[in-house]
Amino acid sequence: MTDGMISAPQPEAVEAGIEVLKAGGNLIDATVCAALVQTAVDPQMCGIAGFGNVQIFLPERGVHTTFDFHGRAPMAVKSDMWESLIEREAEDGWGFILSGRENEFGYGSISTPRTLATLDTILNLYGTQSLKELIQPAIEYCRNGVLIRPHMSSFWNKPATAGRDPNIGMVNKFKETRKIYCDESGSVKKVGDLLLNPDMAQVYQDIGNYGINHFYSGEISQQITSDMQKNGGLLALADLQECMPEENPPLWGTFCGYKIATNNPPGGGIMLVEMLNILEEFDLKNMGHNSVEYIKVVSEVMKIATIDKDTKVGDPKFTTVPTDELTSKGYAKTHAEKIKRGDRAVVNRVNQGNPESKCTTQLVLADVGGNCVTMTHTLGQPSGVVTEGLGFMYNGAMTVFDPRPDRPGSLAPGKARFTALSPTIIFKDDVPYLILGAPGATYITMGNLQVILNVIVFGMNAQEAVSAPRFAATSNFIELSNRIFRSTEFSLKSDNYEVVRRPESHTFAWVHAIRIVNGELDGGADPATDGMSASSY
């Protein structure tokens, strides 16, 4: 048995991973099994046709690495193909709203599906069990069904915002999708109903039997590309055959004596390092957790990092990202001085909008030997598309490209768009201390940041840290969760801050974390997601 812990938004995935550890599998085996179960039981948050980033630390094997598998634009895209369709940019910076919604639901929204290739890669490198073994629990959930949880239902039924179609279109807009997610009357299934997906069970069985080439260059790939051609999709066979992940060393930073290992662009780790560098210049503990002064300072730092992300950060294969500058202590000190003298950053957006869907999930794993894995994977904005007979939904990552040419996030063949995905490991005295990550679109880095501060500055354990009330500033107003004191809101408004209170008590990313203290593991699962943390011992 492997003594370890898993934290994730889906109890089914946690349990499946724990069973792997109890049976003697290692942390990578458990990661692959749990991630595949996530694709079966929470199929709008993630999928084998999705994308993401994973950080792996295996000290006994001398391994510390990341694998980036962001979805890339199909080779058929053109940089200006959507420029004339722009209506507005989402207020939180998560994508653009186009007339006709060509970048949103449907075949035009699909980028390269790289999750399956990544799971197979890390398993072949560091696992001990076969993909055929580890995919079986996911097959069982597809075949026998999973109960629809409150979090799934509330996501499907979330009202439309900022001119986008409502989320319900992800599960009832297209014929093949309706077969899975709707009852005989055409109504989307409800909390407690059984979600069955026999087609996906068969696809997973075939992948287990024949390997991932069956998906990327074999029979399944032919079904995928035929469907794309019939329905005006951009994805082609050549795109599928280029879906291997890219391995990179972690991006490093420091904060108050701790070492921060996170991911590189096009992921959001660069924002985390930048924000922590600036905040190191302030006595946050003396300000008090979620005090008026604390929220002012942290919000300004969030805005500064957002501006830099919007204007300077993109896919390093296409954009020269000034990583050394953005992560330097000198750069941070300059911005800290501006905040101390009362300057307020201004985040520019195209027209107006509202916060958008957060269609992502998270896995955090650690064992008593100090091995750690943190993986954030997603469908982005789910496309709503399911190919007849295949069962799985494709990502909709094209949604968040910038339709304006010559910008860091602009469209280009083979290009990845910046995302805030930032699976991170914090080291204390060169030993893992905090492993975390989150879903939550542009709020991911903001949620991860606050949990890091909650643990390092305020001494919270993992569950306390992820459960504490959060706020965010990804635009020119400060958003407060509903458990931030109203007296705090009044003080901020009295100082001429634009403030918006959200009705949710738990919001602004859904952080999951494991803390390690003297070899003991404690886990935290964000209360908003129906998830949990559990150990194998």
Secondary structure, 3 states (H helix, E strand, C coil): CCCEEEEECCHHHHHHHHHHHHCCCCHHHHHHHHHHHHHHHCCCCCCCCCEEEEEEEEHHHCEEEEEEECCECCCCCCCCCCHHHEEEECCCCCCEEEHHHCCCCCHHHCCCCCHHHHHHHHHHHHCCCCHHHHCHHHHHHHHHCEECCHHHHHHHCCCCCCCCCCCCHHHHCCHHHHHHHECCCCCECCCCCEECCHHHHHHHHHHHHHCCHHHHCCHHHHHHHHHHHHCCCCCCHHHHCCCCCEEECCEEEEECCEEEEECCCCCCHHHHHHHHHHHCCCCHHHHCCCCHHHHHHHHHHHHHHHHHHHHHCCCCCCCCCCHHHHCCHHHHHHHHHHHHCCCCCCCCCCCCCCCCCCCEEEEEEEECCCCEEEEEEECCCCCCCECCCCCCECCCHHHHCECCCCCCCECCCCCECCCCCCCEEEEECCEEEEEEECCCHHHHHHHHHHHHHHHHCCCCCHHHHHHCCCEECCCCCEEECCCCCHHHHHHHHHCCCCEEECCCCCCCCCCEEEEEECCEEEEEECHHHCCEEEECC
